[in-house]
Amino acid sequence: MKRSEKVQKIVNEIFSYYGRKRISKEDSVNYLKNKGFSDEEISRIEFEAISTYIMIAGVIPVSREDNPLDVQPKIVFELLDETRYQILKEIEKQLERK
């Protein structure tokens, strides 16, 4: 799948707004909802951004301040730079050849 310039721009705006290369899914959703995007549009943006390696998704453990033993998973997105993008595209090509 080819990278969409529109999705790339939206994702860059989100990460620029927070000033980090890793943000929570919750922060991303809040930003997009405040910009007027629907839940369906947000899902499409996330899917396209992940499937075209604009960003990757992961899970980190987060504990509650009042109970550090209560650990919950938190979905995070990480913006990919061009080098990591090229590495993932090369891995994808090699897997397709097998």
VMD Tcl script that builds the backbone (N, CA, C; Angstrom):
set m [mol new atoms 294]
animate dup $m
set s [atomselect $m all]
$s set {name element resname resid chain x y z} {
  {N N MET 1 A 0.842 -1.181 0.000}
  {CA C MET 1 A 0.000 0.000 0.000}
  {C C MET 1 A 0.887 1.243 0.000}
  {N N LYS 2 A 0.531 2.203 -0.833}
  {CA C LYS 2 A 1.296 3.437 -0.950}
  {C C LYS 2 A 0.906 4.402 0.166}
  {N N ARG 3 A 1.894 5.133 0.655}
  {CA C ARG 3 A 1.646 6.125 1.702}
  {C C ARG 3 A 0.804 7.280 1.173}
  {N N SER 4 A -0.204 7.638 1.933}
  {CA C SER 4 A -1.060 8.763 1.599}
  {C C SER 4 A -0.454 10.042 2.172}
  {N N GLU 5 A -0.320 11.062 1.324}
  {CA C GLU 5 A 0.214 12.343 1.797}
  {C C GLU 5 A -0.719 12.964 2.834}
  {N N LYS 6 A -2.025 12.779 2.639}
  {CA C LYS 6 A -3.003 13.338 3.571}
  {C C LYS 6 A -2.846 12.709 4.956}
  {N N VAL 7 A -2.750 11.376 4.998}
  {CA C VAL 7 A -2.593 10.678 6.282}
  {C C VAL 7 A -1.249 11.027 6.904}
  {N N GLN 8 A -0.197 11.091 6.097}
  {CA C GLN 8 A 1.128 11.470 6.599}
  {C C GLN 8 A 1.070 12.847 7.258}
  {N N LYS 9 A 0.384 13.783 6.617}
  {CA C LYS 9 A 0.264 15.142 7.154}
  {C C LYS 9 A -0.501 15.142 8.479}
  {N N ILE 10 A -1.605 14.414 8.534}
  {CA C ILE 10 A -2.408 14.343 9.760}
  {C C ILE 10 A -1.590 13.755 10.900}
  {N N VAL 11 A -0.904 12.650 10.636}
  {CA C VAL 11 A -0.098 11.994 11.668}
  {C C VAL 11 A 1.028 12.915 12.130}
  {N N ASN 12 A 1.685 13.580 11.198}
  {CA C ASN 12 A 2.756 14.516 11.574}
  {C C ASN 12 A 2.221 15.640 12.463}
  {N N GLU 13 A 1.018 16.122 12.154}
  {CA C GLU 13 A 0.401 17.170 12.978}
  {C C GLU 13 A 0.169 16.683 14.409}
  {N N ILE 14 A -0.318 15.449 14.540}
  {CA C ILE 14 A -0.576 14.891 15.881}
  {C C ILE 14 A 0.718 14.834 16.679}
  {N N PHE 15 A 1.752 14.248 16.098}
  {CA C PHE 15 A 3.011 14.094 16.816}
  {C C PHE 15 A 3.673 15.448 17.078}
  {N N SER 16 A 3.541 16.382 16.154}
  {CA C SER 16 A 4.078 17.734 16.363}
  {C C SER 16 A 3.375 18.420 17.527}
  {N N TYR 17 A 2.075 18.248 17.593}
  {CA C TYR 17 A 1.292 18.872 18.652}
  {C C TYR 17 A 1.797 18.435 20.027}
  {N N TYR 18 A 2.075 17.149 20.179}
  {CA C TYR 18 A 2.531 16.627 21.464}
  {C C TYR 18 A 4.048 16.742 21.643}
  {N N GLY 19 A 4.772 16.984 20.566}
  {CA C GLY 19 A 6.216 17.174 20.658}
  {C C GLY 19 A 6.992 15.932 21.049}
  {N N ARG 20 A 6.448 14.764 20.698}
  {CA C ARG 20 A 7.112 13.499 21.028}
  {C C ARG 20 A 7.034 12.551 19.832}
  {N N LYS 21 A 7.911 11.538 19.834}
  {CA C LYS 21 A 7.866 10.519 18.789}
  {C C LYS 21 A 7.006 9.335 19.200}
  {N N ARG 22 A 6.564 9.303 20.471}
  {CA C ARG 22 A 5.686 8.237 20.950}
  {C C ARG 22 A 4.551 8.891 21.737}
  {N N ILE 23 A 3.324 8.528 21.366}
  {CA C ILE 23 A 2.145 9.068 22.064}
  {C C ILE 23 A 1.157 7.935 22.313}
  {N N SER 24 A 0.272 8.157 23.248}
  {CA C SER 24 A -0.743 7.144 23.518}
  {C C SER 24 A -1.840 7.222 22.455}
  {N N LYS 25 A -2.497 6.098 22.246}
  {CA C LYS 25 A -3.643 6.073 21.330}
  {C C LYS 25 A -4.696 7.057 21.829}
  {N N GLU 26 A -4.865 7.117 23.132}
  {CA C GLU 26 A -5.844 8.023 23.736}
  {C C GLU 26 A -5.556 9.478 23.354}
  {N N ASP 27 A -4.285 9.894 23.420}
  {CA C ASP 27 A -3.921 11.259 23.023}
  {C C ASP 27 A -4.220 11.495 21.545}
  {N N SER 28 A -3.904 10.510 20.714}
  {CA C SER 28 A -4.150 10.622 19.276}
  {C C SER 28 A -5.639 10.782 18.993}
  {N N VAL 29 A -6.445 9.935 19.609}
  {CA C VAL 29 A -7.898 9.985 19.412}
  {C C VAL 29 A -8.454 11.324 19.890}
  {N N ASN 30 A -8.020 11.781 21.059}
  {CA C ASN 30 A -8.495 13.068 21.579}
  {C C ASN 30 A -8.158 14.213 20.632}
  {N N TYR 31 A -6.938 14.209 20.114}
  {CA C TYR 31 A -6.521 15.260 19.176}
  {C C TYR 31 A -7.424 15.259 17.943}
  {N N LEU 32 A -7.630 14.073 17.357}
  {CA C LEU 32 A -8.425 13.985 16.135}
  {C C LEU 32 A -9.898 14.320 16.380}
  {N N LYS 33 A -10.429 13.905 17.521}
  {CA C LYS 33 A -11.832 14.253 17.841}
  {C C LYS 33 A -11.986 15.761 17.998}
  {N N ASN 34 A -11.003 16.398 18.626}
  {CA C ASN 34 A -11.038 17.857 18.769}
  {C C ASN 34 A -10.947 18.570 17.429}
  {N N LYS 35 A -10.392 17.890 16.433}
  {CA C LYS 35 A -10.305 18.447 15.080}
  {C C LYS 35 A -11.544 18.126 14.253}
  {N N GLY 36 A -12.487 17.369 14.848}
  {CA C GLY 36 A -13.746 17.094 14.174}
  {C C GLY 36 A -13.835 15.772 13.435}
  {N N PHE 37 A -12.859 14.890 13.615}
  {CA C PHE 37 A -12.896 13.593 12.947}
  {C C PHE 37 A -13.859 12.656 13.677}
  {N N SER 38 A -14.556 11.815 12.910}
  {CA C SER 38 A -15.462 10.820 13.493}
  {C C SER 38 A -14.658 9.590 13.930}
  {N N ASP 39 A -15.294 8.722 14.720}
  {CA C ASP 39 A -14.634 7.478 15.150}
  {C C ASP 39 A -14.212 6.642 13.947}
  {N N GLU 40 A -15.072 6.582 12.934}
  {CA C GLU 40 A -14.755 5.807 11.732}
  {C C GLU 40 A -13.549 6.397 10.991}
  {N N GLU 41 A -13.511 7.707 10.869}
  {CA C GLU 41 A -12.370 8.358 10.200}
  {C C GLU 41 A -11.084 8.126 10.984}
  {N N ILE 42 A -11.173 8.189 12.297}
  {CA C ILE 42 A -9.996 7.963 13.136}
  {C C ILE 42 A -9.478 6.539 12.947}
  {N N SER 43 A -10.376 5.577 12.919}
  {CA C SER 43 A -9.968 4.182 12.691}
  {C C SER 43 A -9.288 4.020 11.343}
  {N N ARG 44 A -9.828 4.663 10.319}
  {CA C ARG 44 A -9.212 4.579 8.983}
  {C C ARG 44 A -7.826 5.218 8.961}
  {N N ILE 45 A -7.682 6.365 9.620}
  {CA C ILE 45 A -6.377 7.033 9.674}
  {C C ILE 45 A -5.368 6.142 10.384}
  {N N GLU 46 A -5.756 5.584 11.528}
  {CA C GLU 46 A -4.850 4.697 12.267}
  {C C GLU 46 A -4.461 3.487 11.433}
  {N N PHE 47 A -5.445 2.848 10.797}
  {CA C PHE 47 A -5.164 1.660 9.986}
  {C C PHE 47 A -4.195 1.990 8.856}
  {N N GLU 48 A -4.490 3.064 8.133}
  {CA C GLU 48 A -3.631 3.410 6.992}
  {C C GLU 48 A -2.232 3.817 7.456}
  {N N ALA 49 A -2.139 4.560 8.539}
  {CA C ALA 49 A -0.829 4.993 9.032}
  {C C ALA 49 A 0.019 3.808 9.481}
  {N N ILE 50 A -0.613 2.824 10.085}
  {CA C ILE 50 A 0.122 1.642 10.544}
  {C C ILE 50 A 0.465 0.726 9.368}
  {N N SER 51 A -0.483 0.506 8.474}
  {CA C SER 51 A -0.243 -0.427 7.370}
  {C C SER 51 A 0.742 0.114 6.336}
  {N N THR 52 A 0.967 1.424 6.310}
  {CA C THR 52 A 1.936 2.008 5.374}
  {C C THR 52 A 3.206 2.471 6.084}
  {N N TYR 53 A 3.377 2.045 7.335}
  {CA C TYR 53 A 4.580 2.322 8.121}
  {C C TYR 53 A 4.844 3.813 8.361}
  {N N ILE 54 A 3.799 4.596 8.465}
  {CA C ILE 54 A 3.968 5.979 8.899}
  {C C ILE 54 A 4.227 5.965 10.407}
  {N N MET 55 A 3.528 5.060 11.083}
  {CA C MET 55 A 3.743 4.870 12.513}
  {C C MET 55 A 3.545 3.392 12.831}
  {N N ILE 56 A 4.027 2.996 13.985}
  {CA C ILE 56 A 3.808 1.630 14.451}
  {C C ILE 56 A 3.017 1.694 15.759}
  {N N ALA 57 A 2.338 0.613 16.064}
  {CA C ALA 57 A 1.556 0.521 17.296}
  {C C ALA 57 A 2.201 -0.501 18.216}
  {N N GLY 58 A 2.105 -0.248 19.497}
  {CA C GLY 58 A 2.634 -1.168 20.484}
  {C C GLY 58 A 1.854 -1.047 21.776}
  {N N VAL 59 A 2.251 -1.839 22.740}
  {CA C VAL 59 A 1.593 -1.828 24.036}
  {C C VAL 59 A 2.668 -1.693 25.107}
  {N N ILE 60 A 2.416 -0.802 26.069}
  {CA C ILE 60 A 3.329 -0.663 27.202}
  {C C ILE 60 A 2.534 -0.896 28.491}
  {N N PRO 61 A 3.200 -1.432 29.518}
  {CA C PRO 61 A 2.504 -1.611 30.798}
  {C C PRO 61 A 2.488 -0.293 31.572}
  {N N VAL 62 A 1.340 0.026 32.149}
  {CA C VAL 62 A 1.200 1.242 32.946}
  {C C VAL 62 A 0.562 0.869 34.273}
  {N N SER 63 A 1.212 1.300 35.361}
  {CA C SER 63 A 0.646 1.005 36.680}
  {C C SER 63 A -0.059 2.245 37.227}
  {N N ARG 64 A -1.020 1.996 38.062}
  {CA C ARG 64 A -1.754 3.095 38.683}
  {C C ARG 64 A -0.918 3.682 39.806}
  {N N GLU 65 A -1.004 4.993 39.952}
  {CA C GLU 65 A -0.242 5.675 40.993}
  {C C GLU 65 A -0.645 5.206 42.386}
  {N N ASP 66 A -1.939 5.007 42.601}
  {CA C ASP 66 A -2.416 4.600 43.919}
  {C C ASP 66 A -2.227 3.109 44.199}
  {N N ASN 67 A -1.953 2.321 43.139}
  {CA C ASN 67 A -1.726 0.888 43.313}
  {C C ASN 67 A -0.739 0.414 42.247}
  {N N PRO 68 A 0.555 0.537 42.527}
  {CA C PRO 68 A 1.577 0.191 41.523}
  {C C PRO 68 A 1.534 -1.257 41.037}
  {N N LEU 69 A 0.887 -2.137 41.804}
  {CA C LEU 69 A 0.803 -3.532 41.391}
  {C C LEU 69 A -0.328 -3.777 40.380}
  {N N ASP 70 A -1.194 -2.797 40.215}
  {CA C ASP 70 A -2.290 -2.892 39.241}
  {C C ASP 70 A -1.783 -2.352 37.905}
  {N N VAL 71 A -1.266 -3.252 37.081}
  {CA C VAL 71 A -0.663 -2.871 35.804}
  {C C VAL 71 A -1.656 -3.155 34.673}
  {N N GLN 72 A -1.856 -2.155 33.834}
  {CA C GLN 72 A -2.775 -2.264 32.702}
  {C C GLN 72 A -2.015 -1.983 31.404}
  {N N PRO 73 A -2.429 -2.604 30.303}
  {CA C PRO 73 A -1.783 -2.309 29.018}
  {C C PRO 73 A -2.266 -0.969 28.468}
  {N N LYS 74 A -1.371 -0.264 27.804}
  {CA C LYS 74 A -1.708 1.010 27.175}
  {C C LYS 74 A -1.190 0.982 25.736}
  {N N ILE 75 A -2.068 1.252 24.783}
  {CA C ILE 75 A -1.676 1.270 23.372}
  {C C ILE 75 A -0.971 2.580 23.076}
  {N N VAL 76 A 0.179 2.467 22.417}
  {CA C VAL 76 A 0.947 3.648 22.030}
  {C C VAL 76 A 1.267 3.588 20.544}
  {N N PHE 77 A 1.450 4.762 19.957}
  {CA C PHE 77 A 1.876 4.892 18.567}
  {C C PHE 77 A 3.242 5.557 18.550}
  {N N GLU 78 A 4.094 5.083 17.645}
  {CA C GLU 78 A 5.415 5.675 17.489}
  {C C GLU 78 A 5.617 6.079 16.037}
  {N N LEU 79 A 6.014 7.322 15.849}
  {CA C LEU 79 A 6.266 7.852 14.514}
  {C C LEU 79 A 7.556 7.247 13.970}
  {N N LEU 80 A 7.512 6.766 12.738}
  {CA C LEU 80 A 8.703 6.164 12.140}
  {C C LEU 80 A 9.460 7.195 11.318}
  {N N ASP 81 A 10.786 7.197 11.483}
  {CA C ASP 81 A 11.602 8.050 10.633}
  {C C ASP 81 A 11.877 7.305 9.323}
  {N N GLU 82 A 12.470 7.976 8.384}
  {CA C GLU 82 A 12.683 7.405 7.045}
  {C C GLU 82 A 13.544 6.146 7.080}
  {N N THR 83 A 14.554 6.110 7.946}
  {CA C THR 83 A 15.431 4.939 8.032}
  {C C THR 83 A 14.653 3.699 8.470}
  {N N ARG 84 A 13.871 3.835 9.525}
  {CA C ARG 84 A 13.085 2.693 10.001}
  {C C ARG 84 A 12.026 2.296 8.978}
  {N N TYR 85 A 11.474 3.272 8.285}
  {CA C TYR 85 A 10.502 2.987 7.226}
  {C C TYR 85 A 11.154 2.122 6.142}
  {N N GLN 86 A 12.340 2.490 5.688}
  {CA C GLN 86 A 13.031 1.745 4.638}
  {C C GLN 86 A 13.379 0.327 5.105}
  {N N ILE 87 A 13.766 0.184 6.345}
  {CA C ILE 87 A 14.076 -1.145 6.896}
  {C C ILE 87 A 12.830 -2.030 6.865}
  {N N LEU 88 A 11.705 -1.504 7.317}
  {CA C LEU 88 A 10.463 -2.290 7.320}
  {C C LEU 88 A 10.012 -2.637 5.906}
  {N N LYS 89 A 10.156 -1.723 4.972}
  {CA C LYS 89 A 9.794 -2.007 3.582}
  {C C LYS 89 A 10.682 -3.114 3.012}
  {N N GLU 90 A 11.952 -3.109 3.342}
  {CA C GLU 90 A 12.866 -4.150 2.861}
  {C C GLU 90 A 12.510 -5.508 3.469}
  {N N ILE 91 A 12.181 -5.538 4.739}
  {CA C ILE 91 A 11.760 -6.783 5.380}
  {C C ILE 91 A 10.493 -7.301 4.709}
  {N N GLU 92 A 9.565 -6.411 4.440}
  {CA C GLU 92 A 8.316 -6.792 3.775}
  {C C GLU 92 A 8.592 -7.410 2.403}
  {N N LYS 93 A 9.511 -6.825 1.635}
  {CA C LYS 93 A 9.871 -7.358 0.315}
  {C C LYS 93 A 10.460 -8.757 0.435}
  {N N GLN 94 A 11.350 -8.930 1.409}
  {CA C GLN 94 A 11.978 -10.238 1.596}
  {C C GLN 94 A 10.957 -11.299 1.994}
  {N N LEU 95 A 10.005 -10.936 2.818}
  {CA C LEU 95 A 8.967 -11.886 3.218}
  {C C LEU 95 A 8.059 -12.253 2.040}
  {N N GLU 96 A 7.811 -11.304 1.161}
  {CA C GLU 96 A 6.977 -11.580 -0.021}
  {C C GLU 96 A 7.662 -12.564 -0.967}
  {N N ARG 97 A 8.988 -12.564 -1.013}
  {CA C ARG 97 A 9.745 -13.448 -1.902}
  {C C ARG 97 A 9.717 -14.891 -1.429}
  {N N LYS 98 A 9.473 -15.099 -0.144}
  {CA C LYS 98 A 9.511 -16.463 0.410}
  {C C LYS 98 A 8.245 -17.209 0.142}
}
mol reanalyze $m
mol bondsrecalc $m
mol representation Tube
mol addrep $m
